[in-house]
Amino acid sequence: MKAQHVRISAKDWFISLATLMGAMLLVFSGARAQAQTFTVLHAFGPNGGPYQPYNGLAMTPGGILYGTSLRGGSSGNGTAFELKRTGSGWLLNVLHNFQGGTDGAMPVAAVMIAPDGVLYGTTSQGGDPNCGTNGGCGTVYSLQPPAHAPLSALTPWTEKVLYAFQGGSDGRTPGYGAPAFDSNGAIYGTTEFGGDVQDCGSNGCGTVWELSPTSSGGWTEQVRHRFNGSSSEGAVPVGGIVLLPGYDDILGFTTVDYQVFFGLEPFTFEYYYIDQLSNTYGCDVNTTLLFDPNTFTFYGVAQGCGSAGEYGGGMVFSWFYGFTVLHDFGTTRGNYPAPEGPLIQDTAGNLYGVSFNGGAHQSGSVYKVSPARDYTELYSFTGGDDGSGPVGNLVMDAAGNLYGVTASGGPSLGGVVFEITP
């Protein structure tokens, strides 16, 4: 399929919403900067607990936060954790200490919360000890809460490895995107490497994979696509899959090297749009996109480009049957903001994200971009006890409070979980 081709139904949807999008831009006005309250809810440290969270959070409707740490835990291979409000404070519960080997290690992706409360995620290493050079090629896992009320708030959950990647044509090293579920209960994601080891060399260029539940309670894996590394197709899908609701078939979008948006339909691989981020702006895009089903618009962030050229500070962009720059960070590599993703969106259409660097102290920031493209920096990290290098996605509760993590900084330099209140 050529880059500009879109299925008739999707194309009609795009066109029918064009007027609505224009009206929304007129209705929504840029929010004025308001005083924000910043609070560190938990500081991580190298004391056997979680250390260096390297992606964003997930939140239940009741306000319980879930995340992963790249390092720390009883064996140093990372953890999955829960953070919940208790009275006037917050209590951290380590749900699982990854052990390496067959258990998995180094979770770099955020978790996804299923409707039944089970968590699903991936580890970048571990699994099959005979695969790769780091004790395994990565896993897909689940974490099941206790069947009955736990005797202690610190009761661990039950972890199960659903699949261990085999490397080679099967794929290896799941990236930073959280798993995605379709309406039939299948799980989708990407691996950065493996797949096509003929066109891409022994490392491969990455895959899109699917895990389908079986009647016996297990899971069956199939590789939905193997990237070939060409400039028209791309390679190394670091971000995750976004599933479009309301489709009977599977239509997923992500970003890969060469900045290709791709579509997946049953047993086929079709391009819907090859964006201008690489050819025109020289950007790098390595995070999952945000999809707004109400407007059929995709939002994302890019690094290493903008008005300062290929060494610029990056940008926030949208795609609605065409590419639009919503905010250009416009700085040079000396104070390279490096916006992270995926973005989140509130009911008024405002976008929220973090930059790993940049800000007033060059330690990262939390920002908002309004539908009118007004940019507001909500918080600038100092690199001290408040943390440094925010990563991954933010989450927002019903009251409009934002929650996120930093990969480093804090009193023990292990990163923090923070809250920003309006």
Beta strands, then each sheet from edge to edge (+ up, - down):
strand 1: 37-43
strand 2: 50-51
strand 3: 58-59
strand 4: 65-69
strand 5: 71-72
strand 6: 79-86
strand 7: 89-97
strand 8: 112-113
strand 9: 119-123
strand 10: 139-144
strand 11: 158-164
strand 12: 172-174
strand 13: 180-181
strand 14: 187-193
strand 15: 207-213
strand 16: 219-226
strand 17: 242-243
strand 18: 252-253
strand 19: 260-265
strand 20: 268-274
strand 21: 290-292
strand 22: 297-302
strand 23: 315-319
strand 24: 323-328
strand 25: 344-345
strand 26: 351-355
strand 27: 365-369
strand 28: 375-380
strand 29: 388-396
strand 30: 402-408
strand 31: 416-421
sheet 1: 1+ 31- 30+ 29-
sheet 2: 2+ 5-
sheet 3: 3+ 4- 6+ 7-
sheet 4: 8+ 9- 10+ 11-
sheet 5: 12+ 14- 13+
sheet 6: 12+ 14- 15+ 16-
sheet 7: 17+ 18-
sheet 8: 19+ 20-
sheet 9: 21+ 22- 23+ 24-
sheet 10: 25+ 26- 27+ 28-
end
